[in-house]
């Protein structure tokens, strides 16, 4: 199922595992990351500097770091999510590491970044980045688990600009605005 446009959504509840896969061939050091907010208000970030843990909170783990040094080719980063019970929101992000370091904008529209979210039942959702916004970080999708009905995957498609990765609040400002 494709979630091509901003605002498109699909139900993703009732899984044992979600596999989030981001692929690109563009010569850029893109990074897959997930910012989360737990139901108790705790916030955190899973990224190349904090790969996470599948067997303990936050029950998310990133595969590693690809495309380092702006290497083009068949780049792929994956993140597995094994439990959303304690999560209110998970925001799936992509950033251009070199551009985040120096605070300059990247142009996601000129890249071929694609994101897919597959569950353990074989259902896959493809997210297309639907923004021409300038920025060096893109919020691709949101997993909204705030409703008792179950988790929804939403194409969020928006971009913003960071300078460095020291402040989670700056990242949250991009997500919430």
C-alpha positions in Angstrom: 0.0 0.0 0.0 1.4 3.4 -1.0 1.0 6.5 1.2 2.0 8.9 -1.6 0.6 12.1 -0.3 1.0 14.1 2.9 -1.8 13.1 5.3 -2.4 9.6 3.8 -2.7 7.0 6.6 -3.0 3.3 7.3 -3.6 1.1 10.3 -0.5 -0.7 11.6 -1.8 -2.2 14.9 -1.5 -5.8 15.9 2.0 -6.7 14.8 4.9 -8.6 16.4 7.5 -6.6 14.5 7.7 -3.6 12.2 10.6 -3.3 9.8 11.3 0.3 8.7 13.5 0.5 5.7 14.9 3.6 4.1 16.7 3.4 0.7 18.5 5.8 -1.5 21.1 5.9 -4.3 21.7 9.7 -4.2 25.3 10.6 -3.2 24.4 11.9 0.2 24.9 10.8 3.8 21.2 10.4 4.7 20.4 8.8 8.1 17.2 7.1 9.3 16.2 8.1 12.8 13.2 7.8 15.1 12.2 10.3 17.7 9.7 8.9 20.2 7.4 10.0 22.9 6.3 7.4 25.4 2.9 7.4 27.0 4.6 8.5 30.3 6.0 11.5 28.5 9.6 10.3 28.1 11.2 11.3 24.9 14.2 9.9 23.1 16.0 9.5 19.8 17.2 6.3 18.0 19.9 7.2 15.4 23.4 6.2 14.4 24.7 7.5 17.8 22.2 5.5 19.8 21.1 2.4 18.0 18.5 1.3 20.5 17.5 -2.1 22.0 14.9 -4.6 20.8 14.7 -6.4 24.1 14.1 -3.4 26.4 12.6 0.0 26.2 12.3 1.6 23.6 12.0 -1.7 21.7 13.5 -0.2 18.6 16.9 -0.8 17.0 18.7 0.7 14.0 20.9 -1.4 11.7 23.7 1.1 11.4 25.0 3.9 9.2 25.2 3.8 5.4 26.2 6.3 2.8 28.9 7.7 5.0 31.0 10.4 3.2 28.2 11.1 0.7 28.6 7.7 -0.9 26.0 7.0 -3.7 24.8 3.5 -4.6 22.4 1.1 -3.1 22.2 2.5 0.4 19.8 1.1 3.0 19.2 1.6 6.7 16.7 -0.5 8.6 15.0 -0.1 12.0 13.1 -2.9 13.7 10.3 -2.1 16.2 9.1 -4.9 18.4 6.7 -3.2 20.8 4.6 -0.1 20.6 2.6 -0.7 23.9 4.4 2.1 25.8 4.7 4.5 22.9 2.4 7.4 22.2 4.2 8.6 19.0 7.1 7.5 16.9 8.3 10.0 14.3 10.4 8.5 11.4 13.0 10.9 10.2 15.7 11.3 7.6 18.4 13.8 7.7 21.4 14.8 5.6 24.2 14.4 8.2 26.7 16.7 6.6 24.1 19.5 6.2 22.9 19.0 9.8 26.5 19.4 11.1 26.9 22.8 9.4 23.2 23.9 9.6 22.7 24.3 5.9 19.7 23.1 4.0 19.6 20.0 1.8 17.1 19.5 -1.0 15.2 16.3 -0.4 13.2 16.9 -3.6 16.4 16.2 -5.6 17.0 12.8 -3.8 15.4 9.4 -4.2 14.9 8.6 -0.5 12.1 6.1 0.0 10.7 4.6 3.1 8.8 1.4 3.6 7.2 0.1 6.8 6.4 -3.7 6.7 4.7 -5.8 9.4 5.3 -9.4 10.2 2.1 -10.4 8.3 3.6 -9.3 5.0 1.8 -6.0 4.8 4.1 -3.2 3.5 3.4 0.6 3.4 5.5 2.7 1.1 6.0 6.4 2.1 6.8 8.9 -0.5 8.4 12.2 0.7 5.8 14.8 -0.4 7.5 18.1 0.2 9.6 20.5 -1.7 10.5 22.3 1.5 14.1 23.3 2.1 15.7 21.8 5.1 18.3 19.2 6.3 15.9 17.0 8.3 12.6 15.5 6.9 9.8 14.0 9.0 8.7 11.2 6.7 6.0 9.5 8.7 4.4 9.4 12.1 3.3 6.2 14.0 0.4 7.6 16.1 -0.4 5.1 18.9 -2.3 7.6 21.1 -5.7 6.1 20.3 -6.9 2.9 22.1 -8.2 1.7 18.6 -4.6 1.0 17.6 -1.6 2.5 15.8 -1.8 4.5 12.6 1.0 5.2 10.1 0.7 8.7 8.6 2.7 10.3 5.7 3.8 13.5 7.5 6.2 14.9 4.9 7.7 18.0 6.2 11.2 19.4 6.5 13.1 21.7 8.8 16.6 22.8 9.5 18.9 21.8 12.4 22.4 22.8 13.3 23.9 19.8 15.1 22.2 17.1 17.0 22.7 18.3 20.6 19.2 19.5 21.3 16.2 17.2 21.1 13.9 20.2 21.6 15.0 21.7 18.3 14.0 18.4 16.6 10.7 18.3 18.5 10.0 21.9 17.3 10.3 20.7 13.7 8.0 17.7 14.3 5.3 19.7 16.1 5.2 22.9 13.9 
